[in-house]
Amino acid sequence: MPLVSSKLLDKKWKSREQQIHKDKLRQVKSQMRTLQTAPYIPTSMVRNMKKEELNESKYSTTCLI
């Protein structure tokens, strides 16, 4: 135990430091992102889907005639 000038003041200061520490722990916010991000879709897949839609519309109109 370190030497202190007053045991009462030392006890008071320690309790105050503990209270400050508890308050800080209550106010801590998460550093991690908790929100779910949108899934990654490669641009090649988007392009291929568009190409398929164009081909489908092109061939569906020719079949009806």
C-alpha positions, 0 to 999 in steps of 0.5 A: 500500500502506497504512503498517503497523507490521509487515508480518508482522502485516499479512499475518497479519491479511489472511489471517485476514480472508480466511479469515473471508470464505471461511467466511461464503461457505460458510455463506450460505443462499439467500434465494430460495424454492426450494420449488414452491408449489401452483398457484392455483385460483380459488374460482369454478372450485371452486364450478363443479366442485361445482355440476357434480357436483351436477347430474350426480348429479341427472340421472344418478339421473333417467335410471335411473328 
